[in-house]
Amino acid sequence: MKTLICYYSKTGITHKVAHAVREQLVRSGHDVTLLRVERQHEAGFFRSAWESRRKVLPQVIPASLDVGSYDLVIIGFPVWAGSLASPALSLVNALSNLQSKRVALLSTMKNPTGQKPAMQLCETLIRERGGVVVMSFEFTPGRQKRLAETAAEFCASII
């Protein structure tokens, strides 16, 4: 299965999770492309949290991402201040050819409070763009401590 893992990570937690998921999928024989999305202009944590709460769309690189050639798209993102990280919101808006694509979401956070609204927003945006959300998975702090095991659990659920 041709899979794209695209993610945004500011502190490195989502980066570690994305790499652990990639390892598990490659072991299962999947063709995996890993893409880290970056902000075009970096911002501090407080500015980023402010943007997230207000759903501001910062410019990201790449500015557009065609997912038409993939069987599965995994989107990884952190939750900040109880909201979807603003660069992740920009990432979802940058996706093209999402119609009928299988999409799995993975989120990271230091405090699970506010996790559900952030995940629901991302699910809604994917569905509005024609994607089919097959899994939403929260890498809570406890799960992050058992990263390899949790990544295997996530991958078993989407394969």
C-alpha positions as CSV (number, residue, x, y, z in Angstrom):
1,M,0.0,0.0,0.0
2,K,1.4,3.4,-1.0
3,T,1.2,5.6,2.1
4,L,2.0,9.3,2.8
5,I,2.7,10.4,6.3
6,C,2.6,14.2,6.4
7,Y,3.0,15.9,9.7
8,Y,3.9,19.1,11.5
9,S,6.1,19.1,14.6
10,K,7.4,22.1,16.6
11,T,8.9,20.3,19.7
12,G,9.8,17.0,18.1
13,I,7.1,14.8,19.7
14,T,5.0,14.5,16.5
15,H,8.2,13.9,14.6
16,K,9.1,10.9,16.8
17,V,5.6,9.5,16.4
18,A,5.6,9.9,12.6
19,H,8.9,8.1,12.4
20,A,7.8,5.3,14.7
21,V,4.6,4.8,12.5
22,R,6.7,4.8,9.4
23,E,9.0,2.1,10.8
24,Q,6.0,-0.1,11.6
25,L,4.4,0.3,8.1
26,V,7.7,-0.3,6.3
27,R,8.1,-3.5,8.3
28,S,4.7,-4.5,7.1
29,G,5.8,-4.1,3.5
30,H,4.2,-0.7,2.8
31,D,5.7,1.9,0.5
32,V,5.9,4.9,2.8
33,T,6.7,8.6,2.0
34,L,7.4,10.7,5.1
35,L,7.0,14.5,4.7
36,R,7.5,17.1,7.4
37,V,5.6,20.3,6.8
38,E,7.4,23.5,8.0
39,R,6.1,27.0,8.7
40,Q,7.4,29.4,6.1
41,H,8.1,31.9,8.9
42,E,8.8,30.4,12.3
43,A,6.9,31.7,15.3
44,G,7.3,31.3,19.1
45,F,5.1,29.1,21.2
46,F,2.8,31.8,22.5
47,R,2.3,33.2,19.0
48,S,1.6,29.7,17.7
49,A,-0.9,29.0,20.5
50,W,-2.6,32.3,19.8
51,E,-2.9,31.4,16.1
52,S,-4.3,27.9,16.9
53,R,-7.0,29.3,19.2
54,R,-8.1,31.7,16.5
55,K,-7.6,29.3,13.6
56,V,-5.1,31.5,11.8
57,L,-3.6,29.9,8.7
58,P,0.2,30.5,8.6
59,Q,2.0,29.8,5.4
60,V,3.6,26.3,5.3
61,I,6.0,24.6,3.0
62,P,4.9,22.9,0.9
63,A,2.1,25.3,0.1
64,S,0.2,22.6,-1.7
65,L,0.3,18.8,-1.6
66,D,-1.3,16.4,-4.2
67,V,-2.2,13.2,-2.5
68,G,-3.8,11.6,-5.5
69,S,-1.2,8.9,-6.0
70,Y,-1.5,7.5,-2.4
71,D,-3.7,4.8,-1.1
72,L,-3.6,6.1,2.5
73,V,-2.7,9.5,3.9
74,I,-1.7,9.8,7.5
75,I,-1.8,13.3,9.0
76,G,0.2,14.0,12.2
77,F,-0.3,17.1,14.3
78,P,0.1,18.5,17.8
79,V,-2.7,20.0,19.8
80,W,-1.8,23.3,21.3
81,A,-3.9,25.2,23.9
82,G,-6.7,22.8,23.3
83,S,-6.7,23.5,19.5
84,L,-5.4,22.0,16.3
85,A,-1.9,23.5,15.7
86,S,-2.2,26.3,13.2
87,P,0.4,24.9,10.8
88,A,-1.5,21.6,10.8
89,L,-4.7,23.5,9.9
90,S,-2.7,25.0,6.9
91,L,-1.5,21.5,6.0
92,V,-5.0,20.1,5.8
93,N,-6.0,23.1,3.6
94,A,-3.0,22.4,1.4
95,L,-4.1,18.9,0.5
96,S,-5.5,18.3,-3.0
97,N,-7.1,15.3,-4.7
98,L,-8.3,14.1,-1.3
99,Q,-11.6,12.8,-2.8
100,S,-12.4,9.3,-1.5
101,K,-8.9,9.0,0.0
102,R,-8.5,7.0,3.2
103,V,-7.1,9.3,5.8
104,A,-5.8,8.4,9.3
105,L,-5.2,11.1,11.9
106,L,-2.7,11.0,14.7
107,S,-2.4,13.8,17.3
108,T,0.1,14.5,20.0
109,M,-0.3,16.6,23.1
110,K,1.3,17.1,26.5
111,N,-2.1,17.6,28.1
112,P,-5.1,15.7,26.7
113,T,-7.5,18.5,27.7
114,G,-9.1,19.9,24.5
115,Q,-8.0,16.9,22.4
116,K,-11.5,16.0,21.3
117,P,-12.5,19.3,19.7
118,A,-9.1,19.5,17.8
119,M,-9.6,16.0,16.4
120,Q,-13.2,16.7,15.5
121,L,-12.2,19.9,13.6
122,C,-9.6,18.0,11.6
123,E,-12.0,15.1,10.8
124,T,-14.6,17.7,9.7
125,L,-12.1,19.5,7.4
126,I,-11.0,16.2,5.8
127,R,-14.6,15.1,5.2
128,E,-15.5,18.5,3.7
129,R,-12.6,17.9,1.2
130,G,-14.0,14.5,0.3
131,G,-11.6,12.4,2.4
132,V,-12.7,9.3,4.3
133,V,-11.4,9.3,7.9
134,V,-10.6,5.7,8.8
135,M,-8.9,6.3,12.1
136,S,-8.3,9.1,14.7
137,F,-5.7,8.2,17.2
138,E,-4.4,10.2,20.1
139,F,-0.8,9.7,21.2
140,T,-1.3,10.8,24.8
141,P,1.7,11.3,27.1
142,G,1.3,7.7,28.4
143,R,1.2,6.3,24.9
144,Q,4.2,8.3,23.9
145,K,6.2,6.6,26.6
146,R,5.4,3.3,24.9
147,L,6.0,4.6,21.4
148,A,6.9,1.4,19.5
149,E,4.0,-0.5,21.0
150,T,1.6,2.4,20.4
151,A,2.7,2.9,16.8
152,A,2.2,-0.8,16.2
153,E,-1.3,-0.5,17.6
154,F,-2.1,2.5,15.4
155,C,-0.8,0.7,12.3
156,A,-2.7,-2.5,13.0
157,S,-5.9,-0.4,13.2
158,I,-5.4,1.2,9.8
159,I,-4.1,-1.7,7.7
